[in-house]
Amino acid sequence: MTATLPAPARPRRGRSSTWVGWSFILPNFVGFAALTLVPVIASLALSFLDWDSYSSPRWVGLENFDRMIHNETFWTALKNTTYYAVGHVPLTLCAALGFAVLLNQRLRAVQFFRTALFFPYITSLVAVAVVWNMLLSPEVGPVNQFLRAIGIDSPPGWTTSTTWAMPAVILASVWRDLGYYMILYLAGLQTIPAELYEAAQVDGASGWQRFRHITVPSLRPTTFFVLIMLTISSFKVFDLVQVMTEGGPGRSTLVLSQVIFREGITQGRFGYSSAVSMALFVIVLTITVVQFRWQRRSER
């Protein structure tokens, strides 16, 4: 005759542990709802209204969107924003990856160089913009003085030129942002097992082959995250452009966020400003969804 042993008691989750869990995630949900979800819904509602904050809102339907589509300033700002994103995203990504690979080596004073590259990211953006305006000054800036010293008689006008103003903004933006994304890449590099590189080296793989067939595939999740964050930040750029060029000269660096600011805050046309905001939201959402689908397809 065999005796039946009682089943081991399973740990019970009490209500206290549930509330502890909620206490960790609730502040994030509350913050997201108060600072993101509610403003987005309010902006969507305002895009169908005509409201200047002094009179009662008036329902105008799709009039704000129709005006936006036929507004030349909107298309100019969209073109400039796309120009900025196309330059800023790949340059920042490549520079961050390159510096991360370089500073992942056993170099002397490597901690100093990591800190020096990250420092611009935590520096006041106004200070960054002012310094770059001084560096790129057409007449007395050290950049143009260097270009003249090496024989270039007519260096670019940078922020005073309609042709070179946007590249100047992109250059300053890349310099400011690459330190943050370099830290992300450094974290990703340090998760790659050293045995993979040792085995490849034993097999005779060159440095470029190890980078191409081990480093790049292993950093794919990090690259995807960096790509998403860079794309979103590029399309909503505002502060650096506002301080460096204020959208000029002319409208050569006018971006969508500045149009939203001018129409809403300066002109008081909150309905039209919200319509442009919704257009920017849809553009960023579409690009992000495409990137997610591309990432899933590449993982198969």
BAVOMAR-277650 format. One record per residue: residue in one letter; y, x negated, z negated of N, C-alpha, C in turn. Coordinates in steps of 0.02 Angstrom, whole numbers, padded with zeros to 5 digits, always signed. Layout:
BEGIN
aYXZYXZYXZ;...
//
This chain:
BEGIN
m-00060-00042+00000+00000+00000+00000+00063-00044+00000;t+00105-00031+00047+00166-00071+00052+00226-00033+00028;a+00267-00068-00006+00328-00036-00032+00386-00043+00017;t+00423+00010+00028+00481+00009+00074+00542-00019+00038;l+00568-00073+00067+00627-00104+00037+00690-00066+00057;p+00735-00056+00012+00798-00023+00031+00839-00066+00079;a+00870-00031+00127+00911-00067+00176+00970-00100+00141;p+00988-00161+00165+01045-00195+00133+01109-00156+00141;a+01145-00155+00088+01208-00116+00089+01258-00148+00136;r+01285-00108+00181+01335-00133+00229+01404-00132+00197;p+01444-00182+00214+01512-00183+00185+01552-00123+00208;r+01581-00091+00162+01620-00030+00177+01694-00048+00184;r+01722-00018+00235+01793-00029+00246+01831+00028+00213;g+01866+00011+00163+01904+00062+00129+01970+00076+00164;r+02003+00126+00139+02068+00143+00167+02119+00088+00157;s+02108+00051+00103+02157-00002+00090+02158-00054+00145;s+02097-00072+00170+02096-00122+00223+02127-00094+00287;t+02117-00028+00299+02147+00003+00358+02223+00000+00354;w+02249+00016+00295+02322+00015+00288+02349-00056+00293;v+02309-00104+00269+02331-00174+00276+02336-00192+00350;g+02286-00170+00389+02288-00183+00461+02348-00151+00494;w+02361-00088+00476+02420-00054+00504+02485-00088+00484;s+02486-00114+00423+02548-00146+00400+02564-00209+00441;f+02512-00239+00470+02525-00298+00511+02551-00279+00581;i+02524-00226+00609+02542-00210+00679+02598-00159+00683;l+02610-00121+00629+02661-00068+00633+02731-00095+00647;p+02753-00149+00614+02821-00174+00630+02830-00190+00703;n+02778-00216+00735+02784-00231+00806+02791-00168+00847;f+02752-00116+00831+02756-00053+00867+02824-00021+00856;v+02848-00022+00794+02913+00009+00779+02968-00028+00816;g+02966-00094+00815+03016-00134+00851+03013-00121+00926;f+02952-00117+00954+02946-00103+01026+02973-00034+01043;a+02957+00015+01001+02980+00083+01015+03056+00088+01009;a+03085+00057+00958+03157+00063+00946+03198+00022+00994;l+03174-00037+01012+03215-00083+01052+03197-00085+01126;t+03138-00058+01144+03117-00061+01214+03101+00008+01243;l+03054+00043+01211+03030+00106+01240+03085+00159+01243;v+03120+00170+01186+03173+00221+01184+03230+00204+01232;p+03255+00141+01234+03307+00125+01283+03285+00134+01355;v+03222+00118+01371+03199+00127+01440+03198+00201+01458;i+03174+00243+01412+03173+00316+01426+03244+00342+01431;a+03288+00319+01387+03358+00341+01390+03391+00319+01455;s+03375+00258+01477+03404+00233+01540+03378+00274+01599;l+03314+00293+01597+03287+00336+01650+03323+00403+01652;a+03335+00432+01594+03370+00496+01592+03443+00489+01616;l+03476+00434+01596+03546+00424+01616+03553+00412+01691;s+03499+00386+01723+03505+00372+01795+03512+00436+01836;f+03498+00493+01807+03507+00557+01843+03570+00593+01821;l+03612+00558+01781+03673+00589+01755+03734+00551+01777;d+03791+00583+01773+03856+00550+01781+03890+00553+01713;w+03897+00493+01682+03923+00491+01613+03963+00428+01603;d+04023+00436+01573+04066+00378+01560+04078+00369+01485;s+04041+00403+01443+04044+00400+01370+04105+00436+01341;y+04151+00459+01384+04210+00496+01359+04204+00571+01373;s+04170+00589+01426+04161+00659+01444+04087+00677+01437;s+04073+00741+01444+04004+00764+01438+03964+00742+01499;p+03900+00725+01488+03858+00704+01545+03850+00761+01595;r+03848+00742+01660+03841+00792+01713+03780+00774+01756;w+03737+00823+01767+03676+00811+01806+03694+00801+01880;v+03673+00744+01909+03688+00730+01979+03624+00717+02019;g+03567+00724+01989+03504+00714+02025+03495+00643+02049;l+03482+00635+02115+03470+00569+02144+03533+00537+02173;e+03590+00565+02156+03653+00539+02185+03664+00466+02168;n+03649+00445+02107+03659+00375+02088+03615+00328+02128;f+03552+00350+02140+03507+00308+02180+03529+00305+02253;d+03554+00362+02279+03578+00363+02348+03638+00316+02356;r+03682+00318+02307+03740+00273+02309+03718+00200+02304;m+03668+00188+02263+03643+00119+02255+03615+00093+02320;i+03575+00134+02355+03543+00112+02417+03595+00097+02470;h+03650+00133+02472+03702+00123+02523+03758+00077+02499;n+03748+00044+02442+03799-00002+02415+03783-00073+02435;e+03828-00105+02471+03816-00174+02495+03811-00223+02437;t+03849-00210+02383+03847-00256+02326+03778-00258+02294;f+03744-00201+02292+03676-00199+02264+03629-00244+02304;w+03632-00238+02371+03587-00278+02412+03604-00353+02408;t+03669-00368+02403+03688-00438+02394+03661-00466+02329;a+03668-00426+02275+03642-00448+02210+03566-00454+02210;l+03532-00408+02244+03459-00412+02249+03437-00474+02287;k+03473-00489+02341+03457-00550+02380+03468-00613+02337;n+03524-00614+02301+03538-00672+02259+03487-00679+02202;t+03467-00623+02173+03417-00625+02119+03351-00651+02145;t+03331-00627+02204+03269-00651+02234+03274-00726+02250;y+03332-00747+02276+03344-00818+02291+03336-00859+02227;y+03365-00835+02173+03360-00871+02109+03287-00875+02086;a+03251-00819+02090+03181-00817+02067+03137-00863+02109;v+03147-00861+02175+03106-00903+02220+03118-00977+02206;g+03178-00995+02186+03191-01065+02170+03172-01083+02099;h+03186-01039+02052+03176-01054+01981+03102-01055+01961;v+03063-01007+01984+02994-01001+01962+02951-01061+01982;p+02946-01078+02047+02902-01135+02064+02927-01202+02038;l+02994-01212+02038+03020-01277+02015+03007-01286+01940;t+03019-01234+01901+03007-01239+01829+02933-01248+01814;l+02891-01210+01850+02818-01215+01839+02793-01286+01855;c+02813-01312+01913+02790-01379+01932+02817-01433+01886;a+02881-01428+01867+02910-01478+01823+02877-01475+01754;a+02866-01415+01728+02834-01409+01662+02763-01437+01663;l+02726-01421+01716+02657-01447+01721+02657-01523+01728;g+02702-01549+01769+02704-01621+01779+02721-01659+01715;f+02772-01636+01680+02790-01669+01617+02735-01660+01564;a+02702-01603+01564+02648-01592+01515+02591-01641+01528;v+02572-01649+01591+02518-01697+01607+02539-01768+01588;l+02602-01785+01603+02626-01852+01587+02628-01864+01512;l+02654-01815+01475+02662-01824+01402+02599-01806+01364;n+02545-01791+01399+02480-01782+01366+02442-01848+01362;q+02472-01900+01392+02441-01966+01390+02461-02002+01326;r+02425-02056+01312+02441-02096+01253+02497-02145+01271;l+02558-02121+01264+02616-02162+01280+02654-02178+01217;r+02692-02231+01219+02734-02249+01162+02793-02199+01158;a+02808-02177+01097+02863-02131+01084+02854-02064+01120;v+02791-02043+01128+02779-01981+01164+02809-01921+01127;q+02808-01923+01060+02836-01867+01022+02911-01861+01034;f+02945-01918+01041+03017-01916+01054+03031-01882+01121;f+02994-01900+01173+03006-01871+01239+02989-01797+01240;r+02937-01777+01204+02921-01705+01200+02978-01667+01168;t+03004-01694+01113+03060-01661+01078+03122-01660+01122;a+03135-01716+01157+03195-01719+01199+03193-01667+01255;l+03133-01656+01284+03127-01607+01338+03130-01536+01311;f+03107-01525+01249+03109-01457+01221+03178-01440+01195;f+03218-01490+01178+03282-01479+01145+03329-01433+01186;p+03335-01440+01252+03380-01394+01288+03363-01321+01280;y+03299-01305+01268+03280-01235+01263+03309-01202+01201;i+03319-01241+01147+03346-01212+01085+03420-01226+01078;t+03449-01257+01129+03521-01269+01129+03558-01206+01151;s+03618-01198+01125+03658-01140+01145+03666-01138+01221;l+03653-01080+01249+03657-01074+01321+03728-01085+01347;v+03777-01065+01308+03847-01076+01328+03861-01152+01332;a+03835-01189+01283+03844-01261+01284+03810-01292+01345;v+03749-01267+01361+03714-01292+01420+03754-01280+01483;a+03781-01219+01490+03819-01202+01550+03883-01244+01555;v+03917-01254+01499+03979-01293+01500+03964-01366+01519;v+03911-01394+01490+03894-01463+01506+03876-01471+01580;w+03837-01424+01606+03819-01429+01677+03879-01418+01723;n+03926-01376+01703+03988-01369+01742+04026-01434+01743;m+04027-01471+01688+04061-01535+01686+04024-01587+01728;l+03957-01587+01723+03918-01635+01762+03926-01624+01837;l+03931-01560+01857+03934-01543+01928+04005-01530+01953;s+04054-01551+01914+04124-01543+01936+04134-01580+02003;p+04162-01548+02054+04166-01580+02120+04208-01644+02120;e+04260-01647+02080+04306-01704+02082+04289-01758+02031;v+04278-01738+01968+04270-01787+01914+04200-01788+01884;g+04155-01746+01909+04087-01744+01882+04048-01808+01896;p+04008-01831+01849+03970-01893+01860+03919-01888+01916;v+03894-01826+01931+03846-01819+01985+03878-01836+02052;n+03936-01808+02066+03970-01822+02129+03996-01893+02131;q+04016-01920+02074+04038-01990+02073+03980-02036+02091;f+03921-02020+02067+03862-02060+02085+03847-02054+02159;l+03851-01991+02186+03838-01981+02257+03888-02019+02300;r+03951-02021+02279+04001-02060+02317+03986-02135+02312;a+03961-02155+02254+03947-02227+02244+03890-02251+02289;i+03844-02206+02307+03788-02227+02350+03802-02213+02424;g+03865-02193+02439+03885-02188+02509+03891-02118+02537;i+03884-02066+02496+03892-01997+02520+03966-01979+02512;d+04002-01977+02568+04075-01966+02565+04093-01894+02548;s+04054-01846+02568+04070-01775+02555+04014-01744+02514;p+04011-01756+02450+03958-01726+02409+03969-01651+02403;p+03918-01614+02382+03924-01541+02377+03977-01520+02326;g+04005-01461+02338+04054-01434+02292+04022-01399+02232;w+03955-01393+02232+03917-01362+02178+03943-01293+02160;t+03968-01282+02100+03986-01214+02079+04048-01187+02113;t+04083-01229+02152+04141-01203+02189+04123-01189+02262;s+04062-01199+02280+04040-01189+02349+03993-01129+02353;t+04004-01086+02403+03960-01028+02412+03889-01049+02431;t+03882-01108+02459+03816-01132+02480+03778-01165+02423;w+03814-01202+02380+03781-01242+02330+03784-01212+02259;a+03819-01157+02251+03826-01128+02184+03758-01106+02156;m+03718-01071+02196+03654-01047+02171+03605-01105+02157;p+03600-01156+02202+03558-01213+02184+03581-01247+02119;a+03646-01249+02107+03670-01278+02044+03647-01238+01983;v+03650-01172+01989+03626-01130+01934+03551-01138+01924;i+03513-01141+01979+03441-01150+01974+03425-01217+01941;l+03461-01269+01960+03450-01335+01932+03461-01335+01856;a+03516-01304+01834+03530-01301+01762+03477-01259+01726;s+03455-01206+01758+03406-01162+01727+03338-01196+01720;v+03318-01233+01772+03255-01269+01768+03257-01321+01712;w+03313-01357+01707+03320-01408+01655+03315-01376+01586;r+03343-01317+01578+03342-01285+01512+03273-01257+01494;d+03238-01229+01543+03176-01192+01528+03113-01235+01529;l+03114-01292+01563+03050-01327+01573+03019-01351+01508;g+03060-01365+01457+03033-01389+01394+02988-01338+01360;y+03008-01275+01362+02968-01222+01330+02901-01214+01366;y+02902-01212+01432+02839-01203+01469+02797-01267+01468;m+02830-01324+01460+02792-01386+01452+02750-01384+01387;i+02778-01355+01334+02741-01349+01271+02679-01304+01281;l+02687-01250+01319+02630-01206+01333+02576-01244+01372;y+02597-01282+01421+02548-01321+01460+02516-01375+01418;l+02554-01405+01373+02524-01456+01329+02470-01425+01286;a+02483-01366+01259+02432-01332+01219+02369-01317+01261;g+02380-01297+01324+02323-01284+01368+02285-01347+01385;l+02320-01402+01397+02287-01465+01414+02242-01490+01357;q+02264-01479+01296+02227-01505+01239+02165-01464+01222;t+02155-01408+01258+02094-01369+01249+02040-01388+01300;i+02058-01430+01349+02009-01451+01400+01964-01504+01370;p+01898-01495+01370+01853-01545+01340+01859-01613+01375;a+01863-01666+01335+01869-01733+01364+01806-01753+01402;e+01749-01722+01384+01686-01739+01418+01689-01725+01493;l+01727-01674+01512+01733-01658+01583+01764-01716+01621;y+01819-01744+01593+01852-01800+01626+01807-01862+01626;e+01771-01874+01571+01727-01932+01567+01670-01928+01618;a+01641-01868+01625+01587-01859+01674+01613-01869+01744;a+01673-01842+01758+01702-01849+01825+01719-01922+01840;q+01742-01958+01789+01759-02028+01798+01696-02070+01812;v+01642-02052+01776+01578-02087+01788+01554-02075+01860;d+01566-02014+01885+01546-01997+01954+01593-02028+02006;g+01645-02061+01984+01689-02095+02031+01748-02053+02055;a+01763-01998+02021+01819-01956+02042+01885-01992+02028;s+01931-01986+02075+01997-02016+02067+02039-01973+02020;g+02097-01999+02001+02142-01962+01957+02164-01896+01989;w+02181-01897+02053+02202-01836+02087+02145-01785+02090;q+02082-01810+02102+02025-01764+02105+02011-01733+02036;r+02020-01772+01983+02011-01744+01915+02064-01692+01901;f+02126-01706+01923+02179-01657+01912+02166-01593+01951;r+02144-01601+02013+02136-01543+02057+02076-01500+02038;h+02020-01533+02019+01958-01496+02008+01943-01482+01934;i+01980-01513+01888+01968-01499+01817+02030-01471+01784;t+02086-01507+01791+02147-01485+01755+02173-01418+01780;v+02183-01414+01845+02213-01352+01873+02169-01291+01860;p+02103-01292+01873+02063-01232+01857+02061-01216+01783;s+02059-01268+01740+02057-01255+01668+02122-01225+01642;l+02177-01239+01677+02242-01213+01655+02260-01146+01688;r+02212-01116+01722+02228-01054+01757+02255-00999+01711;p+02225-00986+01652+02255-00935+01608+02326-00952+01586;t+02338-01016+01571+02406-01037+01551+02454-01028+01609;t+02433-01048+01669+02476-01042+01728+02493-00969+01742;f+02443-00926+01733+02456-00854+01744+02508-00828+01694;f+02502-00847+01631+02550-00825+01581+02620-00853+01596;v+02623-00916+01614+02687-00947+01630+02719-00913+01691;l+02677-00898+01740+02702-00865+01801+02732-00797+01785;i+02698-00759+01743+02722-00692+01725+02789-00698+01687;m+02791-00742+01637+02852-00748+01597+02911-00774+01638;l+02897-00822+01683+02951-00849+01725+02977-00796+01773;t+02932-00757+01801+02954-00705+01848+02999-00654+01814;i+02978-00631+01756+03018-00581+01720+03086-00610+01700;s+03085-00671+01673+03149-00701+01652+03195-00716+01711;s+03166-00731+01769+03207-00746+01828+03242-00684+01854;f+03207-00628+01855+03238-00567+01882+03288-00536+01835;k+03285-00552+01771+03335-00524+01725+03385-00577+01703;v+03393-00631+01742+03440-00683+01723+03511-00654+01721;f+03548-00673+01671+03617-00648+01665+03663-00701+01634;d+03645-00724+01573+03692-00763+01534+03712-00829+01567;l+03664-00865+01594+03680-00930+01624+03726-00921+01685;v+03710-00872+01727+03752-00859+01786+03821-00836+01764;q+03824-00794+01714+03888-00767+01691+03933-00823+01666;v+03906-00870+01630+03947-00924+01601+03964-00977+01654;m+03916-00994+01697+03928-01048+01745+03973-01027+01802;t+03960-00969+01831+03996-00951+01893+04027-00881+01891;e+04009-00839+01844+04031-00769+01841+04015-00733+01906;g+03961-00753+01938+03941-00719+02000+03973-00749+02063;g+04018-00795+02057+04054-00823+02114+04026-00890+02135;p+04060-00923+02181+04122-00900+02214+04108-00842+02262;g+04154-00796+02266+04142-00734+02302+04087-00695+02266;r+04033-00679+02302+03975-00646+02272+03913-00689+02282;s+03922-00754+02289+03866-00797+02308+03814-00804+02252;t+03832-00793+02189+03783-00797+02135+03779-00732+02095;l+03805-00679+02124+03802-00614+02089+03730-00590+02086;v+03705-00575+02026+03636-00553+02017+03635-00481+01991;l+03576-00451+01992+03571-00380+01974+03593-00366+01902;s+03577-00411+01856+03597-00399+01787+03673-00397+01779;q+03708-00436+01820+03781-00434+01818+03808-00368+01846;v+03776-00343+01898+03796-00277+01925+03787-00224+01871;i+03731-00226+01836+03718-00177+01782+03771-00184+01728;f+03788-00245+01709+03838-00257+01657+03907-00232+01680;r+03927-00249+01740+03994-00229+01764+04000-00154+01771;e+03949-00123+01801+03952-00051+01812+03949-00012+01746;g+03907-00035+01700+03898+00002+01637+03950-00015+01584;i+03953-00078+01565+03996-00098+01510+04070-00103+01531;t+04084-00132+01589+04153-00142+01610+04183-00079+01640;q+04147-00047+01688+04174+00011+01723+04157+00077+01689;g+04109+00078+01644+04092+00140+01609+04052+00189+01651;r+04022+00165+01706+03980+00209+01747+03907+00200+01726;f+03890+00232+01671+03824+00220+01641+03768+00250+01683;g+03782+00304+01719+03730+00334+01761+03710+00288+01817;y+03760+00262+01854+03745+00216+01909+03715+00151+01883;s+03741+00127+01827+03714+00066+01797+03640+00075+01779;s+03623+00134+01753+03553+00147+01735+03509+00152+01797;a+03537+00178+01852+03498+00181+01914+03480+00111+01938;v+03528+00065+01935+03514-00005+01954+03463-00036+01906;s+03469-00018+01841+03421-00043+01792+03350-00020+01809;m+03344+00043+01829+03278+00068+01847+03251+00033+01909;a+03295+00018+01957+03272-00019+02016+03247-00088+01997;l+03283-00121+01953+03261-00187+01929+03195-00182+01891;f+03188-00130+01851+03126-00120+01813+03066-00110+01860;v+03076-00070+01912+03021-00057+01960+03003-00121+01998;i+03054-00160+02017+03041-00223+02053+02999-00270+02010;v+03020-00280+01947+02984-00326+01903+02914-00299+01888;l+02907-00233+01878+02841-00204+01864+02795-00213+01924;t+02821-00202+01984+02779-00209+02044+02754-00281+02052;i+02800-00329+02044+02780-00399+02051+02729-00418+01997;t+02738-00393+01937+02691-00408+01882+02622-00379+01896;v+02620-00317+01921+02555-00286+01937+02520-00324+01992;v+02559-00345+02043+02529-00385+02098+02501-00450+02071;q+02537-00483+02025+02512-00545+01996+02448-00534+01956;f+02445-00478+01918+02385-00463+01880+02326-00453+01926;r+02336-00416+01981+02281-00403+02028+02259-00468+02062;w+02308-00510+02080+02291-00574+02111+02251-00617+02062;q+02269-00616+01998+02233-00655+01948+02161-00629+01940;r+02152-00563+01938+02085-00536+01932+02042-00553+01993;r+02072-00550+02052+02034-00566+02113+02014-00639+02113;s+02057-00683+02090+02042-00755+02091+01989-00772+02038;e+01981-00729+01987+01931-00743+01936+01861-00723+01958;r+01856-00681+02010+01790-00659+02032+01752-00714+02069;
//
